[in-house]
Amino acid sequence: MSQLNKQISSQNRFKAVEVSKQEPKARIKNFKEVVLGYTEEQALAEASRCLTCANPQCVKGCPVRVDIPAFIKHIKQKEYHSAIQKIKEKNSLPAICGRVCPQEEQCQKQCVLAKKGDPVSIGRLERFVADLEYKKGITVQQPKAKNGKKVAVVGAGPAGLTVAADLAKLGYQVDVFEALHTEGGVLVYGIPEFRLPKQIVQAEVNYIEKLGVNLHKDALIGRLFTVDELFKKGFDAVFIGTGAGLPKFLCIPGENLNGVYSANEFLIRVNLMKSYRFPEFKTPLGIGKNVAVIGGGNVALDSARCALRLGAKTVSIIYRRSRDEMPAREEEILNAEEEGIDFKYLAAPTRFVGDDQGKVKAMECVKMELGEPDASGRHKAVAIKGSESMLDVDTVIVAIGRTPNPIIRVTTKGLETLSGGIIAIDKKTGKTRLEAVYAGGDIATGEATVISAMGSGKIAARSIHNYLSKKEESEMLLDELSANSS
Ligand code: FAD
């Protein structure tokens, strides 16, 4: 019995196997992945903690309903190929989900072991088998023969890619239209390399392409073709998964000064334009000495940790509530704390001050206190009058949320949208008000998570399949009736 297994059996079933990470001092100087993933020995030890419950609650906590005990059982038996096949029955992006899904709020929260200690590290096990498959080479199950029906998917983020994979497996011809020069959506332009290497995203996109999906890059729907024109081109159904890519702003004085970025612009420059690889890529990003990031979600943390790696001396997160209310993943908050990000809780900016060149040099902040809970149950943040103070900054990154781009809404007649530009859908089917038009992911829910976008993509794919199968049945019936009557 190995040292690690002895440790598990003799010590404590309620303690998860730790995963190795790059040391904080080293990792703040590079963009390489922070979490290194389980070794085979670690994965086997962690898998052995799973009780293979008869009524597994973890599956109920997974928005795409992966058969978690079954894939972990395969790991226990060293059947790694079967383990990844089991996951891919439901989830076409396992290496991505194993890295960025908030498992602590979903499958792992439901694990029975969580009542007494650490839940099974489902995400880390998922990542282990997915990475192993990519190292050995992906195997693609033969999709069903083409059924003659065509579906257009707008947007190649997690929602669109999931719809594409699920329908391709069922025999549909699927064409994905992506506005950018690369697929992945936020996975490539938002989440930084040190949390999600782009090579991993590309490997999972390659898998979807191998399923027979046609990917069209640099194809902005609403300009190249409208949704109506996609039907005229012969598509039988359209799925809209265009995400929430427009940044929200604070609307306070000085926000237009040089040196004040939206997190979208900042992260796109770092990730997509590869400014972190300057001078190899000729896209430098001038980062100041003192950086302030406004917000408390994953986007704020990613921006702050990028700024630190790009050479900022101090990086502060300014968040109007307390640590308990921060929407970012706990694991990432801990990583950011280890790296030396300074968290200023219960504070909010009121104005930015510029120098005579129009560049930001300071920021006025006001202290906040927690008031009554609002409609969402979160405590309101209330400004304390007269508590303003100045903070020296030379770069500010505003990460307070994102809304949908209006292009599809304004170019698609009859598409119903709700406040904030979100497309109205029937949540049980993903169907919009328009015949044969479906939507899912952030465009239909507002900004959420990778796995919730994938979950809504799966619902839409199933509904599109039902709709097109029934349509075919009734068309065949009509043909039969007219043949009989003539
Ligand atoms: P997106 O990922 O936004 O993809 C939409 C795609 O549609 C994009 O590629 C876009 O270019 C394309 N598109 C837009 N308009 C058009 C058009 N008109 N024509 C053609 N293509 C178009 N979630 C987590 O679960 N864990 C995390 O750790 C996490 N961290 C995050 C960090 C950052 C910085 C950000 C911004 C988000 C993070 N999220 C995280 C949220 C998560 O990434 C999103 O909820 C998810 O990507 C939404 O998927 P989607 O497919 O709906 O949209």
Residues whose N, C-alpha, C, O or C-beta is under 5 A from the ligand:
A	BS01	FAD	V100 C101 P102 V154 G155 A156 G157 P158 A159 G160 F177 E178 A179 L180 G184 G185 V186 L187 G190 I191 A219 L220 I221 G222 G241 T242 G243 A244 N298 V299 D302 I407 G440 G441 D442 I443 E447 A448 T449 V450 I451 A453
